[in-house]
Amino acid sequence: MDWSIQEIAKLAGTTSRTLRHYDDIGLLAPTRVAGNGYRHYDERALVRLQRILLLRELGLGLPAIAEVLEGDADEARALQAHLGWLRQEQGRLARQIASVEKTITALEGGERLMADEMFDGFDHTVHRAEVEERWGTEAYAAGDRWWRGLGEAGQREWKARTAELSRDWIAAAESGLAPDGAEAQALAKRHVEWLTGVPGTPAAVPGGDVKGYVLGLGEMYVADPRFGANYGGQAGAEFVRDALRAYAEREL
């Protein structure tokens, strides 16, 4: 049994153009091409597409996704790893939904709001121990005070700025730009300005080792997949590292 490209695009919430692009770059080939030129996909191709879409949700770029798929042929085992991540997200979202539902019930019923229940699932301190181990307790405390002081609107704006920067890095890496070229260096400048806006880090302390901090973060992006996922995976992280290194050597 197989499905036409139009059927798959509709089922997966994507477009025929995207699926054709996946074929052009060798990421997802059709199982067969009919006499009318239409691409068709069988069950195995659907499993591969599901993995591609899941990896996109993790923030990986297409080159990084190709590397992952090529390096892990055991589809069932790979999907188990994806499933673990999805369940973590499911749990977090379920807690947020329950928290908001409780707030609505309290507001509609004129009940007293329970502050300890209102923010379940919204905890931004989950990485506290790791931050304190890397940069010290004062670094975490300063960052925490700054984050809480932004307020809801400021936090939304910061997250949007961060997401935009990540998208621009991924696009730059996938387009084949040179890390030391003008466009990549403009991104590196934005990145350093973004880092200096977070209190408690060496980049924000007058006289701090900004260059060392930026170079160290670049290496961390490559070494830690959690950071690398923000930039499209291993290849994207290496691009960001190289661009930051070139900028640091030239400007910091």
C-alpha positions in Angstrom: 0.0 0.0 0.0 1.2 3.5 -0.8 0.0 7.0 -0.8 0.3 9.9 -3.3 2.3 12.9 -2.6 -0.8 15.0 -2.2 -2.3 12.5 0.3 0.9 12.5 2.4 1.2 16.3 2.3 -2.3 16.6 3.6 -1.9 13.9 6.3 1.4 15.3 7.6 0.3 18.9 7.5 3.0 19.9 5.0 3.2 20.7 1.3 3.9 18.7 -1.9 6.7 21.3 -2.5 8.3 20.5 0.8 8.2 16.7 0.0 9.7 17.3 -3.4 12.5 19.3 -1.8 13.2 16.5 0.6 13.5 14.2 -2.4 15.8 16.7 -4.2 18.3 16.8 -1.3 18.2 13.0 -0.7 16.3 13.2 2.6 13.1 11.4 1.6 12.8 9.6 -1.7 9.4 8.4 -3.0 8.9 4.7 -3.1 7.8 4.9 -6.7 6.9 7.5 -9.4 3.7 6.7 -11.3 3.3 7.1 -15.1 1.8 10.5 -14.6 4.9 11.7 -12.7 3.3 11.7 -9.3 5.4 10.5 -6.4 4.1 7.8 -4.1 5.2 6.7 -0.6 4.9 3.4 1.2 4.8 2.7 4.9 8.5 2.7 5.4 8.7 6.1 3.7 6.0 7.3 6.1 8.1 6.2 9.1 11.0 8.1 7.8 8.9 11.2 7.2 7.6 11.0 10.8 11.2 10.9 12.1 12.1 13.9 9.9 9.2 15.9 11.3 10.0 15.0 14.9 13.6 16.0 14.4 12.4 19.3 12.9 10.4 19.8 16.1 13.6 19.5 18.0 15.1 22.3 16.1 17.5 20.4 13.8 18.2 21.7 10.4 17.9 19.4 7.3 21.7 18.6 7.0 21.7 17.5 10.7 18.5 15.5 10.2 20.2 13.7 7.3 23.2 12.8 9.5 20.9 11.5 12.2 18.9 9.3 9.9 22.0 8.0 8.2 23.7 7.2 11.5 20.8 5.4 13.1 19.2 2.8 10.8 17.3 1.1 13.7 14.0 3.1 13.2 12.2 1.5 16.2 15.0 2.3 18.6 15.3 5.9 17.2 11.6 6.4 17.6 11.8 5.3 21.2 14.2 8.2 21.8 11.9 10.6 20.1 9.0 9.2 22.2 10.9 9.9 25.4 11.3 13.5 24.4 7.6 13.8 23.4 6.5 12.3 26.7 8.6 14.9 28.6 7.0 17.6 26.6 3.5 16.0 27.1 4.0 16.0 30.8 5.1 19.6 30.9 2.2 20.8 28.7 -0.3 18.7 30.7 0.9 20.5 33.9 0.6 23.8 32.2 -3.0 23.0 31.0 -4.0 21.8 34.4 -2.5 25.0 36.0 -4.4 27.3 33.7 -7.7 25.3 34.1 -7.4 25.7 37.9 -6.8 29.5 37.5 -9.9 29.8 35.2 -12.0 27.8 37.7 -10.9 30.0 40.6 -11.6 33.2 38.7 -15.0 32.1 37.5 -16.0 30.8 40.9 -14.7 33.8 42.8 -12.2 31.5 44.7 -8.9 32.5 46.1 -6.0 31.9 43.7 -3.4 29.4 44.8 -0.1 30.8 43.9 1.7 27.5 44.4 -0.5 25.9 41.8 -0.6 28.7 39.2 2.9 28.1 37.7 3.2 24.4 37.7 4.9 23.5 34.4 6.3 27.0 33.9 9.5 26.5 36.0 12.5 28.1 34.4 14.8 27.0 37.2 15.0 23.4 36.1 18.7 23.9 35.1 19.6 25.7 38.2 22.1 23.1 39.5 23.9 23.0 36.2 24.1 26.8 35.9 25.5 27.1 39.4 28.0 24.4 38.8 29.3 26.0 35.6 29.2 29.7 36.6 28.5 29.9 40.3 25.5 30.6 42.5 25.7 34.4 42.0 25.5 34.0 38.3 22.3 32.0 38.6 20.9 34.4 41.2 21.6 37.5 39.1 20.1 35.8 36.0 17.1 34.7 38.0 16.5 38.2 39.3 16.9 39.7 35.9 14.4 37.2 34.3 11.8 37.7 37.0 12.2 41.4 36.6 11.4 41.4 32.9 7.8 40.6 33.6 5.5 38.6 31.3 5.8 41.0 28.4 9.5 41.3 28.6 9.9 37.5 28.9 7.8 37.0 25.7 9.9 39.6 23.9 13.2 38.0 25.0 12.0 34.5 23.9 10.9 35.8 20.5 14.3 37.5 20.1 16.1 34.3 21.0 14.0 32.2 18.7 14.6 34.7 15.8 18.4 34.5 16.4 18.3 30.7 16.3 16.3 30.7 13.1 18.7 33.1 11.5 21.7 31.0 12.5 20.1 27.8 11.1 19.2 29.6 7.8 22.8 30.9 7.5 24.3 27.5 8.2 22.1 25.8 5.7 22.7 28.4 3.0 26.4 27.6 3.0 27.7 31.0 4.1 31.3 31.3 5.2 31.6 31.6 9.1 33.9 34.6 8.7 31.9 36.3 6.0 30.0 39.5 6.4 26.6 38.0 7.0 27.7 35.4 9.5 29.8 38.0 11.3 26.7 40.3 11.6 24.9 37.4 13.2 27.9 36.8 15.6 27.7 40.5 16.6 24.0 40.1 17.3 24.8 37.0 19.3 27.4 38.7 21.5 25.0 41.6 22.1 22.4 39.1 23.1 24.8 37.5 25.5 25.8 40.8 27.1 22.2 41.5 27.9 22.0 38.6 30.5 23.2 39.8 33.9 25.5 37.5 35.9 27.5 36.2 33.0 31.1 37.2 32.2 29.8 38.8 29.1 27.7 41.3 31.1 30.3 42.1 33.8 32.4 45.2 33.2 35.9 44.1 32.6 34.8 40.4 32.4 36.4 38.0 30.0 33.9 38.4 27.2 36.2 36.8 24.6 36.8 33.7 26.7 33.1 33.4 27.5 32.1 33.6 23.9 34.7 31.1 22.8 33.8 28.8 25.6 30.1 28.9 24.7 30.9 28.2 21.1 32.6 25.0 22.1 29.7 24.1 24.4 27.2 24.5 21.5 29.2 21.8 19.7 29.8 19.5 22.6 26.3 19.5 24.1 23.5 18.4 21.8 20.9 20.3 23.9 22.6 23.5 22.8 23.4 22.4 19.3 19.7 21.6 18.7 19.0 25.4 18.9 21.2 25.8 15.8 20.1 22.9 13.6 22.3 20.2 15.1 26.0 19.4 14.9 26.7 21.1 11.6 24.8 24.2 12.6 26.5 24.3 16.0 29.9 24.1 14.4 29.0 26.9 12.1 28.0 29.1 15.0 31.1 28.2 16.9 33.4 29.1 14.0 31.5 32.4 13.3 31.8 33.4 17.0 35.4 32.4 17.1 36.2 34.6 14.1 34.3 37.5 15.6 35.9 37.1 19.0 39.4 37.1 17.5 38.7 40.1 15.4 36.5 42.3 17.7 36.9 41.2 21.4 
